[in-house]
C-alpha cells in the first residue's frame, strides 16, 4: 500500500486501542486516517491479553464506556465478518472476609446506580455457577451476568477490518520515527519513507509511548511490568460458559480458555520491566518464566480450585503490560502539544476499555472536546515529574497489585513517595503529621496526639484518624489552626490585556479593584465547569490564579490555550515560587494582628480582600478566604522566606491557641459548608446553575466563554438536575458515603453521591450529590419526598437540602 503525504489523522500504534480509534473515526465519517504499526497488528501487548470484558468502573461515564465495549463486541462479527470469540458468560467476584464483602456490596450498589445488573449471591450459588471452586470459606460474592470474555487478537482484527472497509489505511511494518511539531502544534509524523502531514496525531503505542512522546517534550507517565498467567491442559467437563472468577484476596482470576483453564494474577509486589527501554524489535515476544514469583499465587489457586492439583500446565506465560502511577489510563489531548492525542497506559484493562476509548477519542478529535466528562483518565491530570524513570519504576511495583488490593477510602500509595515537599515538611513531621499525597505533594492528613505514632488503619467506616480529625475540626471552630496548603497551584497572569483576557475566561467579573479576590469558574462553551479557581488582582495589569494541586497541568493548559495569541498577556506557572499556609479559626484575626501590626478588622480587611503584610522578616500576601467555613486567611509566602514566617507564626501562635490541622479535617469541614470540589462535585458536564454556583457568574458581562450556554440554562428555569447537601439519619451510627452511592426518593433512584465525609462539628455523616426531577429540583421537591442513600445494598434515611448544614448564612467567615 502506498504511503500518502497527507492525512486528516495519523494513529501511531496498531494494538487494540489504535485499531478501535481508527474504526470509530471511520464510523464518524472521518476516513482520511492512516494507522502506522511498526511491526504487525497486536504484536506488542494486545495479543497476549487475557481478554476479560467487565463493565463496572469507578464512575458512571467510565462504566458507560465499558458497557459500550461489550455491546460493540456483540455486533462486530456480524458487521465485519471477522470472528471475535466474544461471549457474555458473566463474572463472579468472591469475598472471604467482611471487608472485601462490604467493598463488593458497595460496588453492587454503584452498579445498580449505573443501570448494571449485579446480584449478591451466597456461597452455594457460587458453587452452582463454578462447581470446581472451593466455597466453604466464602461469605458471598457478586454475580454480574453481562460480563464476559473475548479473543483480543480477533477483536482487534475485526475493528481493523471494519476500519479498512470504510477507507482507513492501515500500514504494517511502518515505524514512525518522530512526531512533527511546529509552534506548539502537531503537524504530522516522520517515517523512514518520508513525512505524513496531519493536524491530528494519536499516540497509542502501548509501552513504547512514554519514550516516544518524551522526544518532543510530552509527558506520558507509564512503565511496563511483567504479567503472569498459566494455561492448563484440557480439563474434561469444563463448561465453555464457565463465568470469569475473580478472587482478589488471592490476587487471581480464572477463565475458561478452549476447554482449558487460564489462571492469571495481579500480585502485591510486581516486577517492572523495560526500564532501560523497550527493544525496537519486540514482536509477539514473551519474557522469561519466573516460577518462584508465581508460586505463592498458584498455591492459593490450588486451594481455591483443587482440580488444578491434578491438571498439568500447558503454558506458563509472562508478558509485559504498561501501568500508570495511579492505575488509570492516559487519554485525550496532551497539555504540551495541540492536536496531539494519546490512548495508552491501560493497566491491564485495555481490552475491556477499547471500544469506549475508541468511541470517546474519535468524538474528541472531531469536536475538540471530550464527549463526556473523562477527568479520571484525562492525561492532563498527570504532572510532568511523573515521567521520571526512577519514579515510574518504583511506583509500578505497587500499582499492578493495587488492581486487586482493597480499594480503601483515603488509601495512600506506599511507593515513590516524598517527591514534592513544602519547606515545612520536616517541622510538620516533628509535630506528628501523617503525610498523605496529592499530585506527588506530601501534605498532612492529620496530626497524631501526644505519645501516638501516626498511622492509618483503613476501613469503610470511621478510620483510625477520626478522633484526630474531630479534634482538629473542633479546634478550628473554637481557636485557630494552621494548615499547610503549599500543594495549591499558582499562575501569574500579566500584561496590558490581562484583565480583558481573564474576564473572557472567567465566569465572574475579575475587573475589580486592586487587592480584591474573586471566586470563579472557567467554563467551556457548553457551560460546563472546567476549573474552579480564585483570581486575585495584584495590580492594574497583573493577577494571581490559585487552583487545586491535581489540576495544575490541566488548568494551566486550559488557560494558555484560551489566551488570545495576539493579546499582550503572559501566563506563568509560579507554583514553586511560593507556598501557602491557611490560618483558620476565630483567633486568626488576633494572631495576625499581633504578628503584623496591621488592622484585620472587618472594616479594614473584609472578606475576599488581599494585601501584603509583614510577618517575621518576610513579606506575605494575606487573603481573607476559607475552605473550612471559619474566619481565616490564606498566607502566600515566597519560598525562601517560608521557614522564617512559619517560625514566627508558631512562636506567636502559642499565645493564641494555635494548633496544626490536616486535610482530613479540611474535607470534613468543607463537607459541612457544602464547598464543592472540582473533579468530584463539579466538572465539565455540570453548569454553575446545577452546581448552586450561579452567584459566581456575572451574567451582565458582555462576553465570557460559556455565556450563551449559561443564558440558555437560566432562561430554561429551575434546573432539573441539581447539587444537594445530604445528611444521613442516625448521627455517628450512620454509614459513611464516598462516591456514586445511589440516592433514592420514594422508592426510585433520583441521583447519586459525588463526595462524602463525616461532619465533626455537627456530628453527622454527610454527602453531596446530584438529584434530578423533570419539573425542576426545588425546595418543595426535596421536602415532599422520603430520601434514602443506598450503601452496600442497604438503604438509610437521609435529609436532603440545597443549603449547607453548617453556618448556611456564612456568619462565621464574615465575623
Secondary structure, 3 states (H helix, E strand, C coil): CCCCCECCEEEECCCHHHHHHHHHHHHCCCCCEEEECCCCCCCCCHHHCCCEECCCCCCHHHHHHHHHHHHHHHHHHHHHCCCCCCECCCEEEEECCHHHHHHHHHHHHHHHHCCCCCEEECHHHHHHHCCCCCCCCCCEEEEECCCEECCHHHHHHHHHHHHHHCCCEEECCCCEEEEEEECCEEEEEEECCEEEECCEEEECCHHHHHHHHHCCCCCCCCEEEEEEEEEECCCCCCCCCCCEEEEHHHCEEEEEECCEEEEEECCCCCCEECCCCCCCCCCCCCCCCCHHHHHHHHHHHHHHCHHHHHCCEEEEEEEEEEECCCCCCEEEECCCCECEEEEECCCCCHHHHHHHHHHHHHHHHHHCCCCCCCCCCEHHHCCHHHHCHHHHHHHHHHHHHHCCCCCCCCCCCCCCCCCECCCCHHHHHHCCEEEEEECCEEEEEEECCCCCCCCCCCCCCCCCCHHHHHHHHHHHHHCEEEEECCCCEEEEEECCCHHHHHHHHECCCCCCCCCEEEEEEEECCCCEEEEEEEEEECCCCEEEEEECHHHHHHHHHHHHHHCCCCCCCEEEECHHHEEEEEEECCCHHHHHHHHHCCCCCCCCCCCCEEEEEEECCEEEEEECCCCCCCCEEEEEEEHHHHHHHHHHHHHHHCCCCEEEECHHHHHHHHHHHCCCCECCCECCCCECCCCCCHHHCCCCCCCCCCHHHHHHHHHCCCCCEEEEEEEECCHHHCCCCCCCCEEEECCEEEEEEEEEEEECCCCEEEEEEEEECCCCCCHHHHHHCCEEEEECCEEEEEEEECCCCCCCCCCCCCC
